[in-house]
Amino acid sequence: MSLAHGWIFAGGAAAAGAVAGLAASGILHKAVVGITTGAMTAADAVSKETQAIADDANDRRAEARRRAKIDAGVKEEIAKLEPDIREKVTARVDGAAQAEASDATTTA
């Protein structure tokens, strides 16, 4: 075994001894409990935010569907009225064109 390996072994043994000492005194347990509590709190916050985002997306999708139904209904109603309106406008335009033509022949 080389000298470098010996130092690595000694460092590992010292670290294991330190962890064992912290575990025996309860410091390690308290630290792990604190870390776990923090992680659980973060997980709860992420879960709540994720649910809020999903709820907002569902609300927007429902509103988009509602608007699409309204737009379809408006187009349907306009389609029912369009033939009568088109007939009236055509008659008005044709009447104006005939009046202009008769004025042009009487003044010429």
N, C-alpha and C positions, 0 to 999 in steps of 0.2 A: 504494500500500500504506500502510495506517495505521501509526501508531506501535505499537499493540498487536500487529499482525501481525508487525512487525519483532522485537519482543521474543519472540514465540512462535517465530519462525524461529530466532533466536539461541539460545533455550533448547533447541530441538530439535537444533541443530548441536552445542551443548555436550554434550548427552546422548549423541549419536552418537559424539562424540570420546572421551568418558569410557568408553563401552562398548568402543570400538575399542582404547583403551589397556589396559583390563582384559583383553580377549581376547588382546592381544599379550603380556601378561605372564603369562598362564596362570591368573590368579586367577579369571577368569570360568569357565574350564573346570573348575577344581577345585570351584567353588561349584555349578555345574550337576551335576557328578558326585555331589556330596554330597546335593543335593536329590533327584536321581533315585534314589540308593541308599535314602534315607529313604522315598521314595514306594513303591519296590519292597518294602521291609520291611513297610510298612503294608499293602500289597496282599496280601502273604503271610499276615500276621496275620488280615486280614479273611477271606481264603479259608479258612484253617484253622477259624476260628470259625463261618463259614457251614457248612462241612462237619460240624462238631460238632453244630450245631443240626439239620441235616438227619438226621444219624444218630440223635439223640435223638427226633426226630419219628417216624422209622421204627420205633424200638424201642417207643415208646408205642402206635403204631398196631398193631403186632404183638401187644402185650400186650392191647389192647382186643379184637382179634379172638379171641385165646385165651380171654379171659373170656366173650365172647359165645358161643363154642362150649360152654364149660362150663355157662353158664346155660341154654342150649338143651337140653343133655343132662340137666341136673337137672330141668327142666320136663317133659321126656319121661318120665323115671323116675317122677316124682310123678304124672303122668297115668296111668301104668300101675297105680300103687298106689291111686289115689284111689277107684275104685269099691268095692274091698273095704273100705277104711277107712270110706267113707260108709255102707256096708251095716251094718258093726259098730256105728258110732255111732248110726245110726238105730234099730237093734234095742235098743241100750242105753237111748236116750231113750224109745222107745215102751214098753219094759219098766218103766222108772221111772214113766212116766205111768200105766200100768196098775196098778202097785203103789200109787201114790197114790190112784187112783180106788177100788181095793178097800179101802184103809184108810179112806177117807172114807165108804164105804157101811157098813162094819162098826162104825164109831164113831158113826154117826148114828142 
